[in-house]
Amino acid sequence: MKTRVHLLLGSLGAALIAFALASPRVIAADKVDPVADAKAFQNFFFQKFPNVKHEDFVNGPYSMNEDMKRQWQEKEEFPPYEFALDAGKEMFATPFKNGKTYADCFPNGGIGIRQNYPYFDTKEGKVITLELALNRCREANGEAPYSYVKDEMASLTAYMAYTSRGKLMDIKIPDDPRALAAFENGKRYFYTRRGQMNFSCASCHVQSPGERIRAETLAPALGILNAMPIYRSEWSGMGTTSRRFVTCNSQTRAVPLEPQSDEYRDVEYFLSYVANGLPISGPGARP
Amino acid sequence: MTAFPCKPALLVALALLTGATVAPARAQSTVAEGQKLAFDRGKGNCLTCHVIKGGDLPGTIGPELKDLRAKYPDRNELVAIIFDETKRNPQTMMPPFGRNRILTEQEINAIVDFLQTL
């Protein structure tokens, strides 16, 4: 009996020691650590493509292929997003019916601030993207919201991105468990396989950037949103971040979410945060 | 009712006869059908990721599809890969064509017939 108690105590002790030794590592792995995530995310791409300049990742497929890059640079002389850019500039300066303008809704009059979006609103407890902020601005001033995927929204965000070109992505995660949860939720969405094709966002844009699907070169996930909005030849027009997410889902035969749904906003938060330090390059042009 | 016992035997005989004469032609047509499915963007779409002889603008994600009879002497292996490659390799990009019902069993078999000619 006594030996059995000793044995029991002994094994309990061993278990406790093992737990004490193992638990700090387990806790570290389970803890949401955006700083470590961003570092690992960037290093993955920097190591996978040692010849690509870090600031070049924001140019999507053109950073992966020299020939494509040369063609694109020529195209940039007369960029296909120019009409949208001009329209956006004009819209931005045109007052609403109540006399106010978009500039009244944003810090620094909306100029050179693209790199700070999306941000986490601690009052609301949610991620606020630039597209969302633009429509809220319109509604607050008695105007009807725009479609999130193209046209006016793409023009407005094109202009706001253009005034921010070269500024480094600077997304903050405030000390708020809900902000961490939003980051984590976006990360989970990004890495989860879904749809009939069983792809995650990461399948194409982390596992296979630079590879081709038929004639199309897959873009790296790092800096992919820095170029938004984009003129896409495949779309024969401009598209926003919302459009990019929706078409990615439908092309892989998954069910797209509503533009600016909480999950899309969280994905945008995650993807933008891990691109911190890379320049804004939007509006962009893509095949 | 009285004729009933004869029927199955007759049917079997008929099936055997037609099977014997039609078999080579049928194999030929499943190879052609398999190639069509393999190149079809809405179906197998193999060309999106694999180099395949006879296909234009192939993708680069998967290995070239050639010498498959030598690599996979057992056709069931190929069927299994197309049906659900994540079983063998959880990290694979390859969609589980059978499990997610992108292709029917018959379509997978036709594609395997085609792959074995490469």
Interface residues (C-beta under 8 A of the other chain):
Chain A: Q196 M197 N198 F199 S203 C204 Q207 S208 E211 R212 I213 R214 A215
Chain B: L47 T48 C49 L57 P58 G59 T60 I61 T86 Q91 M93 P95 P96 N100 R101 I102
